[in-house]
């Protein structure tokens, strides 16, 4: 018997996705395709009768707007939508806002793959005074600068996402709720690692496309009894 449901949703295509740029913590808008992807998700969730009890997003507007579009299209805007920087995309450091093909040509195929798809290796860090640093963004002004990343590996991303999962998401699932998380490719890869107990080798092969929900259904002991994607 289904007791709780977790819906993981990567935001719709962003304008940086469209231009093949590394985004990370850069706060960019959805593209028109991304908005349409969010509407399609709403149609699918309505068809499946998966109406969330609560929604969580990152602090980045491509994830926030995706969640808003989904709930608006479902006629389900009355629920709480809580936001946390711990659900932000992986921080891509000095690669942020750069074209992926240019970076790949610069560092070589092996290093590019190890950093982009691997688990332990981070991109080059931002300098302290780089204007792209999170400490210069007003929305992070209440967070101690020492906590804010200048670059992250997937391992780093998993650390903050896993703590959020245990402290915030899991207690809602324990109450038998349907939980929607609108976040990002790598923050969701980190969350999938935590949920499915995947190792560093397996996660390399895991891709999370934009605008495609991953749905976990749990029994009362929070064992996964079904996964839909």
N, C-alpha and C positions, 0 to 999 in steps of 0.2 A: 504494500500500500504506500502511495506517495504521501510523504509528510511535509517536505519542504522542497523548494525549487530555487536554483541559482542560475541566472541568465547573465552570461558574460558577453559584452558587445564592444567590439572595437569600433571607434567612431567611423563615420562615413569618410570617403576620400576628402582630404584637405587640399588646399591650393598648393602646398608644398609637396604632397604626394603626387599631385598632377604634374608638377615640374621636376620630379625626381630629385628633391633636395632632402638632406638630413634635417629633421625638424627638432626632435628632442623636446626641450622645454620652451622652444620658440612658440609664441602664442598666436597661431594663425587660424584663419576661418576655414569652414568647410567650402569645398567647391560645389557647384550646382549638382554634379553627380553625387557628391557626398550627401547632400540634402535629400536627393531622391532615394539613395540607399537607405537612409534613416526612415523614410516614409514606407519603403518596402518592408523593413523590419517590423514596423508597427502593424502592417497588414498581416504579416506572418504570425506575430504574437497574438493578435486578435483571433485569427483563425484557430490557433491552438488553445485559445482561452487562457493564456498566460498573462494575467493582469498582476503587475507587481504590487506588493504591499509597501515597498520602500525602494528608493533609487539612490545610488551612489555614483559620483563622478569625480574626476580629477579637478584641478584648478585651471585646466586649459580649455579654452572655449570650444575647440572642435569636439571635445568629449561632452562638455556641458550642453552645447547646442544639439548634438545628436540625441542626448537623453530628452531634451525638451521637445524636439520634433517627434520622437517616438511617443512620448506621453500625450502630446497634443493630438496627434493623429489617432491615438487610441481613445481619446476623450477621457483621459485618466490623469489630468493635471493636478488633482487634489492631493495626491500623495506627497510625502516629504521627499525632497531630493537633497541629500547631504553631500558636501564636497570636501575633499582632502588632497593636499599636495602629495601625500604618500601614494596616490594612484596615478600621479603624473607619469608621462612617458620616461623611459630611460634617458638620462642626460648624455647627449652625444658630444659634450665638450667642444673642442676647437673645430670639430666637423660640422657643428650646427650651422645651418643656412648655406652649406656648401653642396654642390652638385655631386651626386654619388659616383657618377662615371669619372669625374675629374679626380676625386679622392682615390678611387680604385686604380686609376692610371698612375697616380703619384706614389702610392704605397705598395702596389703590386697585389696580385690576386690572393696570395696566401695570407698576407697580413690583413687585407681587407676582409676576407672571409672569417678569419680568426676573431677579429674585433666585432664585426657586424653580427655574425651568427653564433659565435662561441659564447662561453659562459664566464670565463675568468678575466678576459682582457678588456681593458678600457681604451677608448679613443684618447688622443692627447688632451690634456686638461686645458681649460681656459686660464689665461693669466688673471691675477687678482683684479686688475683694472680694466679688463675687457668689458666693453659695454654690454655684451651678451650675458654677463654673469647675473645670476638670479638675485644677488644682493642689491642690484640696481633697479629691480622691478618692485614697485610699490606693494604689490600683493603679497610679497614675502617679507615685508618689513618687520613683522612680529616674530619671525623665526630667526633664531641666532645664526649669524652668517656661517659659523663653524659647522653647522648641520647641513647647510645647503651644498649640494654637490657641484663640482666644477667639471666633472666627467664621471661616468659610471659604467661598470661592466654589468652584465646581466645578473651576476652574483650580488652586486651592490643593490641593484633594483629589487631583486628578490627579498633582500633583507628588510627593506622598508615595507614592501607589499605584504610579505608574510606576517609582519607584526600587525598590520592593519586588518588582515584577514582574521587573525586570531582574536584581536581585541574588539573588532567592530562587526565584521560580516558574520562570523561564526555564531555569535550570540543571537543574531536575528534568525539564522537558519535553525538554531536550537528551539526557537519559539514557533517553528513551523511556517515561517513566512516565505513568500516568493520575493526574491531579492534580485533587482536589476543593477548591474555594474556597467556603466558606460566609461570606457577607459581607452587604452592604447595597446598597440601591438606587443611591445615588450613588457609593459606592466601586466598585461594579461598573460603573456607567456610565463612570467614569473608566478602569477597566480595559479595557472594550470600546473606548473611544477609542484607547487605546494599542495594543491588539491589531489593530484594524481600521484604524488610522490615519485616524480620522474627524476632521472639522474642527468648529469651535465652532458652526457653523450646523446641521450635521447632527445633533449630539448632542442638540439641543433636542427633536427628535422621538423620541428613543429612550426607551422606557419599559421598566422591568424589574419585572415583577410579582412578588409574594411567592410562594415555593414553586414556581417554574417553572424548571427547569434549562436553561441555555444550554450546548450541548456543541460544542466545537471539536475537529476531528480533523486531525492534522498528518502530513505525510510526513517523511522523515528530514532534510530541509533546513528543517523547521519552516515550510513553506508550508501554509496552511490549505487542506485539500482537501474539507472538509465542515463545515457549520454546521447544528446542529439546535436548535430551540427550540420 
